[in-house]
Amino acid sequence: MEYGKITKKGQVTIPLKFREILKIQTGEKVLFDLEGEKVVLKKAPLNPVANLVGLGKGIFGDSVKYQRKIRDEWEDK
């Protein structure tokens, strides 16, 4: 068992031992849950889809114009 101290801002440092066990790196998110009167800390799962959002932004220019162009080409066939 290890102790931590709560700051004025409500922050607590996670002891190194637990960060190493959970493989928590600086900037990563953690989940807090309650089990009765216990607070459970878990490493937040990575969301690979969130990393892709906005990746191709601007590739096709204005999306509405691109969609109209594709529809026009389809109707011409």
DSSP file (Angstrom, degrees, kcal/mol; ACC not computed):
  #  RESIDUE AA STRUCTURE BP1 BP2  ACC     N-H-->O    O-->H-N    N-H-->O    O-->H-N    TCO  KAPPA ALPHA  PHI   PSI    X-CA   Y-CA   Z-CA
    1    1 A M              0   0    0      0, 0.0     2,-0.3     0, 0.0     0, 0.0   0.000 360.0 360.0 360.0 138.1    0.0    0.0    0.0
    2    2 A E        -     0   0    0     13,-0.0     2,-0.3     2,-0.0     0, 0.0  -0.934 360.0-134.4-128.9 153.6    1.3    3.5   -0.9
    3    3 A Y        -     0   0    0     -2,-0.3     2,-0.3     2,-0.0     0, 0.0  -0.753  15.8-171.5-106.4 152.5    0.0    6.9    0.1
    4    4 A G        -     0   0    0     -2,-0.3     2,-0.4    11,-0.0    10,-0.1  -0.923  18.2-129.9-134.2 162.5   -0.5   10.0   -2.0
    5    5 A K        -     0   0    0     -2,-0.3     8,-0.5     8,-0.1     2,-0.4  -0.945  16.7-131.7-117.6 136.2   -1.3   13.6   -1.1
    6    6 A I        -     0   0    0     -2,-0.4     6,-0.2     6,-0.1     2,-0.1  -0.731  22.5-143.4 -88.3 130.0   -4.1   15.6   -2.7
    7    7 A T    >   -     0   0    0      4,-2.3     3,-1.9    -2,-0.4    -1,-0.0  -0.254  33.1 -94.5 -82.6 175.4   -3.2   19.1   -3.9
    8    8 A K  T 3  S+     0   0    0      1,-0.3    -1,-0.1     2,-0.1    -2,-0.0   0.808 128.1  54.5 -58.9 -30.7   -5.4   22.2   -3.7
    9    9 A K  T 3  S-     0   0    0      2,-0.1    -1,-0.3     1,-0.0    -3,-0.0   0.395 122.1-107.1 -85.3   3.0   -6.4   21.5   -7.3
   10   10 A G  S <  S+     0   0    0     -3,-1.9     2,-0.3     1,-0.3    -2,-0.1   0.678  71.8 145.3  80.5  17.7   -7.5   17.9   -6.3
   11   11 A Q        -     0   0    0      2,-0.0    -4,-2.3     0, 0.0     2,-0.4  -0.651  29.1-169.2 -92.5 146.3   -4.6   16.3   -8.1
   12   12 A V        -     0   0    0     -2,-0.3     2,-0.4    -6,-0.2    -6,-0.1  -0.998  21.3-127.6-131.8 136.6   -2.8   13.2   -6.9
   13   13 A T        -     0   0    0     -8,-0.5    -8,-0.1    -2,-0.4     3,-0.0  -0.718  22.5-131.3 -83.2 130.3    0.5   11.8   -8.2
   14   14 A I        -     0   0    0     -2,-0.4     5,-0.1     1,-0.1   -10,-0.0  -0.714  33.3-110.2 -79.9 122.8    0.2    8.1   -9.1
   15   15 A P    >>  -     0   0    0      0, 0.0     4,-2.0     0, 0.0     3,-0.9  -0.191  21.8-117.8 -55.7 145.0    3.2    6.4   -7.5
   16   16 A L  H 3> S+     0   0    0      1,-0.3     4,-2.8     2,-0.2     5,-0.2   0.855 111.7  61.9 -51.6 -42.2    5.9    5.2  -10.0
   17   17 A K  H 3> S+     0   0    0      1,-0.2     4,-1.8     2,-0.2    -1,-0.3   0.897 109.0  41.2 -53.3 -44.7    5.3    1.5   -9.0
   18   18 A F  H <> S+     0   0    0     -3,-0.9     4,-2.5     2,-0.2    -1,-0.2   0.846 111.7  54.6 -77.0 -34.7    1.7    1.7  -10.2
   19   19 A R  H  X>S+     0   0    0     -4,-2.0     5,-2.3     2,-0.2     4,-0.8   0.903 110.9  47.4 -62.8 -39.6    2.5    3.7  -13.4
   20   20 A E  H  <5S+     0   0    0     -4,-2.8     3,-0.3     3,-0.2    -2,-0.2   0.913 111.7  49.2 -68.1 -42.2    5.1    1.0  -14.3
   21   21 A I  H  <5S+     0   0    0     -4,-1.8    -2,-0.2    -5,-0.2    -1,-0.2   0.921 119.3  37.8 -62.4 -44.1    2.6   -1.8  -13.7
   22   22 A L  H  <5S-     0   0    0     -4,-2.5    -1,-0.2    -5,-0.1    -2,-0.2   0.520 106.3-128.7 -84.9  -5.5   -0.1   -0.2  -15.7
   23   23 A K  T  <5 +     0   0    0     -4,-0.8     2,-0.5    -3,-0.3    -3,-0.2   0.924  44.4 171.7  55.7  48.0    2.4    1.1  -18.3
   24   24 A I      < -     0   0    0     -5,-2.3     2,-0.2    -6,-0.2    -1,-0.2  -0.791  13.3-163.2 -91.5 125.8    1.0    4.6  -18.0
   25   25 A Q    >   -     0   0    0     -2,-0.5     3,-1.9     1,-0.1     2,-0.0  -0.663  35.3 -77.8-104.3 161.4    3.0    7.3  -19.8
   26   26 A T  T 3  S+     0   0    0      1,-0.3    -1,-0.1    -2,-0.2     3,-0.1  -0.354 118.5  19.5 -56.2 131.8    2.9   11.0  -19.4
   27   27 A G  T 3  S+     0   0    0      1,-0.3    -1,-0.3    -3,-0.0     2,-0.1   0.238  93.9 124.5  90.7 -12.8   -0.1   12.5  -21.2
   28   28 A E    <   -     0   0    0     -3,-1.9    -1,-0.3     1,-0.1     2,-0.3  -0.387  60.0-116.0 -76.9 159.8   -2.1    9.2  -21.3
   29   29 A K        -     0   0    0     15,-0.1    15,-2.0    -3,-0.1     2,-0.3  -0.653  23.9-160.7 -97.0 152.9   -5.6    9.0  -19.9
   30   30 A V  E     -A   43   0A   0     -2,-0.3     2,-0.4    13,-0.2    13,-0.2  -0.907  13.1-130.1-127.0 157.9   -6.8    6.9  -17.0
   31   31 A L  E     -A   42   0A   0     11,-3.5    11,-2.5    -2,-0.3     2,-0.4  -0.883  13.1-155.8-108.7 139.8  -10.2    5.8  -15.9
   32   32 A F  E     +A   41   0A   0     -2,-0.4     2,-0.3     9,-0.2     9,-0.2  -0.947  18.4 171.5-113.3 136.8  -11.6    6.1  -12.4
   33   33 A D  E     -A   40   0A   0      7,-2.1     7,-3.5    -2,-0.4     2,-0.5  -0.959  26.5-127.8-139.6 157.1  -14.4    3.8  -11.2
   34   34 A L  E     -A   39   0A   0     -2,-0.3     2,-0.4     5,-0.2     5,-0.2  -0.916  17.8-179.3-109.0 133.7  -16.1    3.2   -7.9
   35   35 A E  E >  S-A   38   0A   0      3,-2.5     3,-1.8    -2,-0.5     2,-0.5  -0.869  71.9 -57.9-126.9  95.2  -16.4   -0.3   -6.4
   36   36 A G  T 3  S-     0   0    0     -2,-0.4     0, 0.0     1,-0.3     0, 0.0  -0.585 121.6 -18.6  67.8-119.1  -18.3    0.2   -3.2
   37   37 A E  T 3  S+     0   0    0     -2,-0.5     2,-0.4    -3,-0.1    -1,-0.3   0.205 120.2  98.6-102.2  14.1  -16.1    2.6   -1.2
   38   38 A K  E <   -A   35   0A   0     -3,-1.8    -3,-2.5     2,-0.0     2,-0.6  -0.806  64.7-142.2-103.6 142.5  -13.0    1.9   -3.3
   39   39 A V  E     -A   34   0A   0     -2,-0.4     2,-0.5    -5,-0.2    -5,-0.2  -0.916  18.7-156.7 -99.8 125.7  -11.7    4.0   -6.2
   40   40 A V  E     -A   33   0A   0     -7,-3.5    -7,-2.1    -2,-0.6     2,-0.5  -0.898   1.3-156.7-107.8 129.8  -10.3    1.9   -9.0
   41   41 A L  E     +A   32   0A   0     -2,-0.5     2,-0.3    -9,-0.2    -9,-0.2  -0.906  16.8 174.3-107.3 128.8   -7.8    3.3  -11.4
   42   42 A K  E     -A   31   0A   0    -11,-2.5   -11,-3.5    -2,-0.5     2,-0.3  -0.962  37.4-105.9-132.7 150.7   -7.4    1.8  -14.8
   43   43 A K  E     -A   30   0A   0     -2,-0.3   -13,-0.2   -13,-0.2     3,-0.1  -0.605  44.1-116.0 -71.2 130.9   -5.4    2.7  -17.9
   44   44 A A        -     0   0    0    -15,-2.0   -15,-0.1    -2,-0.3    -1,-0.1  -0.470  32.1-110.6 -69.1 137.5   -7.8    4.1  -20.5
   45   45 A P        -     0   0    0      0, 0.0     2,-0.2     0, 0.0    -1,-0.1  -0.382  32.3-110.5 -67.5 147.3   -8.0    1.9  -23.7
   46   46 A L        -     0   0    0     -3,-0.1     3,-0.1    -2,-0.1    -3,-0.0  -0.564  21.8-147.1 -76.1 141.2   -6.5    3.4  -26.8
   47   47 A N    >>  -     0   0    0     -2,-0.2     4,-0.9     1,-0.2     3,-0.6  -0.865  12.6-173.6-111.5  96.7   -9.0    4.4  -29.5
   48   48 A P  T 34 S+     0   0    0      0, 0.0     4,-0.5     0, 0.0     3,-0.3   0.803  83.5  58.5 -62.8 -28.1   -7.3    3.8  -32.8
   49   49 A V  T >> S+     0   0    0      1,-0.2     3,-1.5     2,-0.2     4,-0.9   0.881  97.9  59.9 -67.6 -37.8  -10.3    5.3  -34.7
   50   50 A A  T <4 S+     0   0    0     -3,-0.6     3,-0.4     1,-0.3    -1,-0.2   0.818  99.5  57.8 -60.8 -30.2   -9.8    8.6  -32.8
   51   51 A N  T 3< S+     0   0    0     -4,-0.9    -1,-0.3    -3,-0.3    -2,-0.2   0.699 104.7  51.7 -72.3 -18.6   -6.3    8.9  -34.2
   52   52 A L  T X4 S+     0   0    0     -3,-1.5     3,-2.3    -4,-0.5     4,-0.4   0.651  78.7 115.5 -92.3 -17.4   -7.7    8.7  -37.8
   53   53 A V  T 3< S+     0   0    0     -4,-0.9    -3,-0.0    -3,-0.4    -4,-0.0  -0.325  90.5   4.2 -59.2 126.7  -10.3   11.5  -37.4
   54   54 A G  T >  S+     0   0    0     -2,-0.1     3,-1.2     1,-0.0    -1,-0.3   0.438  91.5 125.5  81.3   0.6   -9.4   14.4  -39.7
   55   55 A L  T <  S+     0   0    0     -3,-2.3    -2,-0.1     1,-0.3    -3,-0.0   0.875  79.2  36.1 -60.7 -40.2   -6.4   12.6  -41.2
   56   56 A G  T >  S+     0   0    0     -4,-0.4     3,-2.3     2,-0.1     4,-0.4   0.239  82.9 146.5 -98.7  14.4   -7.6   13.0  -44.8
   57   57 A K  T <  S+     0   0    0     -3,-1.2    -4,-0.0     1,-0.3     0, 0.0  -0.261  72.1  11.0 -56.7 128.3   -9.0   16.5  -44.4
   58   58 A G  T >  S+     0   0    0      3,-0.3     3,-0.7     1,-0.0    -1,-0.3   0.354  89.6 116.1  89.0  -5.8   -8.6   18.6  -47.5
   59   59 A I  T <  S+     0   0    0     -3,-2.3    -2,-0.1     1,-0.2     3,-0.1   0.909  88.8  30.8 -62.1 -42.0   -7.5   15.7  -49.8
   60   60 A F  T 3  S-     0   0    0     -4,-0.4    -1,-0.2     1,-0.4     2,-0.2   0.267 106.9-132.6-100.5  10.7  -10.6   16.1  -52.0
   61   61 A G  S <  S+     0   0    0     -3,-0.7     2,-0.4     4,-0.1    -1,-0.4  -0.517  77.1  13.4  74.5-142.3  -11.0   19.8  -51.5
   62   62 A D  S  > S-     0   0    0     -2,-0.2     4,-2.2     1,-0.2     5,-0.2  -0.558  73.0-147.8 -68.6 120.4  -14.6   20.9  -50.7
   63   63 A S  H  > S+     0   0    0     -2,-0.4     4,-2.4     1,-0.2     5,-0.2   0.851  94.5  52.5 -64.0 -36.6  -16.5   17.7  -49.8
   64   64 A V  H  > S+     0   0    0      2,-0.2     4,-2.3     1,-0.2    -1,-0.2   0.930 111.0  46.9 -66.2 -44.6  -19.8   18.9  -51.2
   65   65 A K  H  > S+     0   0    0      1,-0.2     4,-2.3     2,-0.2    -2,-0.2   0.894 112.2  51.3 -62.1 -39.8  -18.3   19.8  -54.6
   66   66 A Y  H  X S+     0   0    0     -4,-2.2     4,-2.4     2,-0.2    -2,-0.2   0.919 109.4  49.3 -64.3 -43.8  -16.5   16.5  -54.7
   67   67 A Q  H  X S+     0   0    0     -4,-2.4     4,-2.6     1,-0.2    -2,-0.2   0.914 111.1  49.7 -62.6 -42.7  -19.7   14.5  -54.0
   68   68 A R  H  X S+     0   0    0     -4,-2.3     4,-2.8     2,-0.2    -1,-0.2   0.905 110.2  51.2 -61.8 -41.5  -21.6   16.4  -56.7
   69   69 A K  H  X S+     0   0    0     -4,-2.3     4,-2.3     2,-0.2    -2,-0.2   0.930 111.4  46.8 -61.1 -46.7  -18.7   15.7  -59.2
   70   70 A I  H  X S+     0   0    0     -4,-2.4     4,-2.1     2,-0.2    -2,-0.2   0.909 113.2  49.0 -63.1 -42.7  -18.9   12.0  -58.4
   71   71 A R  H  X S+     0   0    0     -4,-2.6     4,-2.6     2,-0.2    -2,-0.2   0.915 110.4  50.9 -64.0 -42.5  -22.7   11.9  -58.6
   72   72 A D  H  X S+     0   0    0     -4,-2.8     4,-1.7     1,-0.2    -2,-0.2   0.914 110.8  48.9 -60.3 -42.9  -22.5   13.7  -62.0
   73   73 A E  H  X S+     0   0    0     -4,-2.3     4,-0.6     1,-0.2    -1,-0.2   0.879 111.9  49.7 -63.8 -37.5  -20.0   11.2  -63.3
   74   74 A W  H >< S+     0   0    0     -4,-2.1     3,-0.9     1,-0.2    -2,-0.2   0.904 110.4  49.1 -68.4 -41.3  -22.1    8.4  -62.1
   75   75 A E  H 3< S+     0   0    0     -4,-2.6    -1,-0.2     1,-0.2    -2,-0.2   0.796 103.4  61.9 -70.4 -27.7  -25.3    9.8  -63.8
   76   76 A D  H 3<        0   0    0     -4,-1.7    -1,-0.2     1,-0.2    -2,-0.2   0.696 360.0 360.0 -69.4 -19.0  -23.4   10.3  -67.1
   77   77 A K    <<        0   0    0     -3,-0.9    -1,-0.2    -4,-0.6    -2,-0.2   0.482 360.0 360.0 -77.8 360.0  -22.8    6.5  -67.4
